[in-house]
Amino acid sequence: MGIIAGYAVPHPPMILPEIGRGEEKTIQPTIDAYRAVAAEIAALDPETIVVTTPHSVMYSDYFHISPGRGAYGDMSQFGAGSVQVNVAYDEEMVSLLCELAERSGLRAGTLGERDKHIDHGTMIPLRFIEQAYREAGKKPDYRVIRIGLSGLPLLDHYALGILVQKAADDLGRRTVMAASGDLSHYLKETGPYGFHEEGPVYDERIMDTFRRGAFNELLRYPAALLEGAGECGHRSFTIMAGAMDCTAVETCVFSHQDVTGVGYGVCSVHPTGYDASRNFGEQYVEEHDRYLAEKKAAEDPYVQLARMAVEKYVKEKKQLDEVPDSFPDELFDRKAGVFVSLHLDGNLRGCIGTIAPVQDCIAEEIVSNGISACSRDPRFDAVTEDELPYLEYSVDVMGEPEPVESKDQLDVKRYGVIVTSGARRGLLLPNLDGVKTVDQQIDIARKKAGIGPKEKIRLERFEAVRHY
């Protein structure tokens, strides 16, 4: 039978009366919608419910699927220990899903669980579903698969959904997807996290995507929008979308609220048949490959040199010795500090640079820092050869730093900042996605240098020419 339905649902702890203690009434439309979809699930009576959650074990490069026969969770961390959930896991389907992932090369499995207890992103959907079963006079005898999200690209989340679909089909398992996730956390100045302009943009866009069932669009949301909106459910929704690959669907938006400053959306997805034109994962790969080929053909020489240096080192563990003479003379005639930044699927993959020149020319600076960015950034594992076609590069050529007397002389779009305290020195480049204020810029530079928030600092600013 396979996937019979999917649901996007939020997980605010306050939605439970034991925690909200009356405050939950502010999101009554969300509660009513939640009860409606839970009743739908009880009526469908699935054998397995797959819950994707941002609050389970999460790794940057691996999908964690909870192992074992089952697990327990409660809401004691929110002062409601009486709210408890016990689940039995679908061990057979978990085993097949891990086998499919291994065959496909997708990094997913049951290893590395640090805490077996069920997280609230899983508990809240299951709590509503259990209540719906009881109200219908049924015993909740389904089994559960709990999947954590990952720092891997959106396309990998979509691919994992395709494997969930295949596992359900191969076993003939009547399966419901519960994609647990809130929307933007930055919808109101009065909310717990404040306001970002990307917040309402994301909420409006994601609700429209669900309303139209346009799941191909989930793969194309810009990383800057996702980060600026502070969403937590997008990857969860993308896994569910993958589970509907090559499937015609009917969708329904039950509710959307932003009254708390955090977005809560409740939506349903019902498969209606096979549709080969909706193989969105394959379409995205083809589109993305064309985009990368076009981008490579139009590369700035600075970026081209960085790419050449990185690819030479990753493939052969050798430094690029000869730079083509066709490159501009300024690469060889000038000295300057250079930062080389690598991004993968919109996420930083490595960034190393020099404030002042240490090589004989800009070209050598780019080569040296490109190698360091792909292999020596302590925040990341070394870049692998299979990632090379998908890396995006930028090269910042540094101007001379100049001291400033106060933060009023800074501008996050125009100037980078250098923060110094004793021998510790932290730098942040100008015009970075997600960095909106001078205070935020200074705070990040402090943290990079290990400078405490109350320690005295000296500020410098600099301009940089960025080559994309």
N, C-alpha and C positions, 0 to 999 in steps of 0.2 A: 504493500500500500504506500509506504514511503511518507514524505512530508504532507500532512493534511492541512496545516495552517501555521501561520506565524503571527507573533504579536510583539509590538514595540511597547514597552511599559517602563515607567519610572520607578525609583526606589527611595523616595524620601522617608526616613524613619518616622517623621511626624504624621505620616498618613495613617499609622496605626493608632487607635484611640488610647491604647495603653501608654503610648509615648506622647502623642499630641495633647492629650488631656483637654480636649476642647478646641485646641488650635487647628486640628485637622479639618474643622468645618470651613476654614478659609479656602481649602482646596476641595470642596464638596463635589464640584463637577468632575474632578479627576478621580475621586473615590467612586462616584457613580459609574464612570466609564470603566474603571478597573473591575468593578463588580460585573459589569455587562460582558467584558471579554472573558473574565473568569468563568462566568456561566456558559459562555460559548465553548470554552475548553472542556468543562465538565460534560456538556452535551456531546461533544466529539469523543470523549472517553479514550484518550490516546493511551498507547502502551508505554510510550517514552516521551518525556519532556526534556528538551535540550535547552539549558539556560546558559546564555552567554553573559558574562558579568565583568564589569571593570574592577570589582573589589575582591576577586579571588587572587590566587598567586599570579603575579604578572612579571614576565621577563622581557627584556628588550628584543631578543632574537629567537623566541620559542613560545609556542602555545602550550599552556599547561592544562591537561585534562585530568580532573580529580580521579584518583585510583581507589580501588578497594570495593567492598561490598556496600558501603553506605556511609553516612555521616550525620552529625548532629550540629545544630546551631541554636543560639538563643540571642535575645536582644538585651542582654545584661549590660553591654557597653553603653546602651542608651537608657539605662535605668528601668528596664522592663524584662527582667529575667524570666518572668512567667510566660513570655512569648517564646515558644520553642517549636522547632521543626526537626523532624527526623526523616531522612530519605534513604531509600534503597537505590543504589546505582545500577544502571544497565551495563553490567560487566561485559556481556557478549558484544554489544554495540561499541563500547569503549575500545575493546580489543581490536575489532575490525577497523575502527576509525584510525587507531594508531598504526595499524598495518598499512592502510591506504596512504597515510601520511608518509610513512617510511618509503613506500614504493614511489611516491610522487616527488620525494625530495623536500617536502614541506616539513619544517621543524616543529613537530608537535608530539606530545606524548604524556606519560603519567609520572615522569621522574621529577624530583625536586619540589615536592609539596612540603612547605615549611609549617603550615597550619592546616590541620584536617577539618577544623570547624567551618561550618557553612557561613559565608559572608552575608551581609544584609542585602546586597544586590541580588542574591539568590533567594534569601528567605522571604522577602516581601512579596514577590510574585507567587511563590509557592503558598504563602499564607492565604492570599486571596483565593487561589485555586482550591486549596483544601476546604475553605469555608463554602465555596460554591458547590463542591461535592457533597458536603454535609447537608446544605440546604436542598439539594436535589435528592437526598436520601440515598446517596451512593457512597461506596467505600473508595477512597483514593488509592487505588492499587497500581498506579503507574510507577515506572522507574524513571530515574533522573540521570542526565549527563550534565556535569558542570564544567564549563570551559572558560578559562581566563583569557583576557585580551593580551595583546603583545605590542611591542614597539616596532614590529615588522610593518612593511608597507601595507596600505589598504588593499592592494591586489592580493596579498597573501591571506588577508582576512576573508576576502571574497572566495579565494581558492579553498580555504578551510570549509566554508559553507558548502561548496560543491561536493567535498568529501563527505560531509554530514548527509547530504542528499543521497549520495551513492551508497553509503552504509545503510541508511534507512531502506532504500530500494532493494539492496541485495538481501537484507534480512526480512523484507516484507513487513517492516515495523511501522505501525501507525504512530507517527511522530509529530509533535508540535514543537515549534521553535518559540522560545520566550527570550527576546532580545532586551535585556535589562539595561537601562541607561537613562539618565536625565539629559536634558538638552543644555542650553547655555547656562552658565553660572553667573553671568555678568549682565543681567537685564535691568537692574534698577540701582540707583545710587543708594537707596534705603535698604537694599538687600544685603545679605551677609558677606557678599564678595565685591560689592560695588557695581559700577557700570563700565562696560566697554562698548564702543559703537558696533563692534562685530556681533555682539550678543543677539539683539533683535533681528539682525540680518540672517544669522544662522537659523534661529528658530523659525522665522517665516519661510526660509528656503527648505529646511528639512521637512516641515509640515506639507509644503507644496510637493516635494519629491514623493512623499508617502501618498498624498492624495491622488497623484497621477500614476503611482506605481512605477515611476521612472528610476529604477534601481541602478541603471548604468550611471546616473549622475552622482551616486554616492562615491564613486571612485575618483571623481573629478573635483571634489571640494578642495579649494586651495588650503595648503597647510597653514598659511597665515590666518585664514578665516577660522579654522578649527581651533588654533591656539588662542587667537584673540577672543573667541567666544567662550573659551573655557568649558567646552562640551565634554561629557564623559561617556556618551553612548554611541558615538558615530561608528566606532569599530564593531561594536556589538550589532548595530543595525546592518553593517556591511556583511558580517558573517551570515545573518539571516537572509540577506539579499542573495548571497551566493547559493544558499540552500534552495532558492527559487530559480536558479539558472535554467535557461531554456524552457521556462514555464510561463504560460499566460496566467495572469493573476487579477483578482478583484481586490481592491483595497478600500479601507474605510478609516477615516480620521474620527475617532470618538470624541476627543477633547484635546485642547491645548490651553495651559494656564501659565501665567508668569507673575502671579500676585506676590509671591515670596521673593522675587528677584532671581529665581532659578526656574528654568523652563521644564514643564512636565507635559509630555505628549503620550497619548494612548491611541494606538493604531492597530488595525488587523490586516492580514494578508491571507487570501484564500486562493490556492491554485485552482485553475479551471481547465487545464489541459496542457499538452505539449506545444511549445512554440520555439522552433529552431532559431528564429530571428532574435530571440532574447538571450543569446549566448554572450552576455555582456563582458565576461572575463576575457574571452578570446578577442572580442572587438576592441576592448581597451588595450590589450597587448599590441595589437596591430596598429592602433592609433598612436600609442606611445612610442613604438619603434619608429614610425614615420616622423614623429615630432623630434625624436633624438637625432635621427639622420639629418633632418633639416637644420637643426640647431648646430650640429657638428660642422656642417658645410659652411655655416655663417660665423664660425668662431672668431672672436677677437684674438689677435696674436698672443697676447699675454695669457689668455685662457688656454689657447692651443698648446702653448709651451708647458703650462702646468699639467695638462692632460697627458702630453707626451712623456713627461718626467714620471708621473704617477704610474702610467701603464707600463713603462719600461721597468720600473722598480718592482711592481707587483708581479709581473710575468716572469722576470729574469733575475730579480734581486740585484740589479745593476743600476748604477747612476747613468743618466743620460749625459754622454760626454760631448756630443757635437750638436750644436744648435744650428738649424739651417740659416744660411746667409741671407735668405729672403726675408727674415724677420726685420722689423724696423731698427734703425741704428740706435734709437734711444734705449733699447734694451741692453746694448753693449757699452754705450757711452756714458750712461748715468749710474749713480749709486743711490740707493734708497732702501729703507726698510720695506718689507713686503709681507703681507699675510695671505696665505692660500687657504681657502675654505672649500670643503667638500660637503655636498648635500645629497641625500638619497631619499626619494619620495617626499621631498619637502622638509626632511628632518636633517639636522646637522650630523655629519658623519666623520668630521675631523676638521680641525682648524689650528694651524701653527703659523707663527710669524715672528718677525723681528721689528722692534720699534725703530732701530737705527740700522744701517747697513753693516753686515759682517762679511759680505762677499765682495768680489771685485766689480760686479755690475748687477743690474737688475735681473738680467737673464739668469745668472748663477744663483741669485737670491730666490727666484721663483723655483728653480730646479730643486734647490736644497730644502726649501720650506714645503714644497709639494710632496717630497719624499717623507718628510717628517709628519705632515698632515695625514698621510695615508697609513703610516706605520708606527708613529711614536706619540700620538696624542693619547695621554694616559686615561682619558675618559672613554675610549673606544677600543675594541679589538682592531687588529690590522685589517685593512680593506682586502677582500678576497677577489680573485680573478673574475668570478661570476657576477660581481657587483659592478665591474668596470663599465659595461655598456650603459648603466643607468645612473652613474654619478653626474652631478652637476657641479660646476666649478665657478668660483669667483676669485679674483686676485685684486687685493687692495694695495695700492702703492702709497706709502705713507708720506705725509708732509712733515715738516719740522714741528715738534711739539713746542708749545709756548705756555708759560705759567699763567694761571688766572687767579684772581683774588677771591672770587665767589662763584657759586653755581649759577648765578644770574648771567654769567658770561658764557654759559654752555647752551647748546642746542642739539638735541638728540639726532636731528636729521642732518645737520651740517657738520657737527664736530664729534669726533671720538673723544674719549676721556681716559686719562691716566691718573690713577689714584696711588699715592705713595705714603707709606708710614715706615720710617726707618729704612731697613733694607728690603722691605716688602713692597711690591709694585704690581698693580693690577691694571689691565687695559681692556677697554671695550670699544669696538669699532663703531662708527656712526651708521645711522640709517638701517638698523637691524629690525627685522620683523618681531613684533611683540614687545619691543622696548619703546614705550610711549612718553615717558617723562624723564626729566633730568635726575630726579631722586632715584628712580628705578635704575637708570644707567649707572649712577654712582654706586648704588647698593650692589649691583651685579659685579662691578669692578672690585669693590671691597671684598666680596666673597671669593672671587678668583684669587685674590692675593692673601686671603686668610686674615684680613683686617677687620676687627670687631666694629660694631655699629657706633660705639662711643669713643673709639680711638681717634686722636687727631690725625688729619690727613692733609696732604698737599695736593692740589689739583693742577693738571695740565690738560690742555686741549690740542687737538690736531685735526687737520683735514686729510682726507684720503680720496684718491681717484680709484673708483671701483670699476673693474673690468669684468663683465659677465660672460 
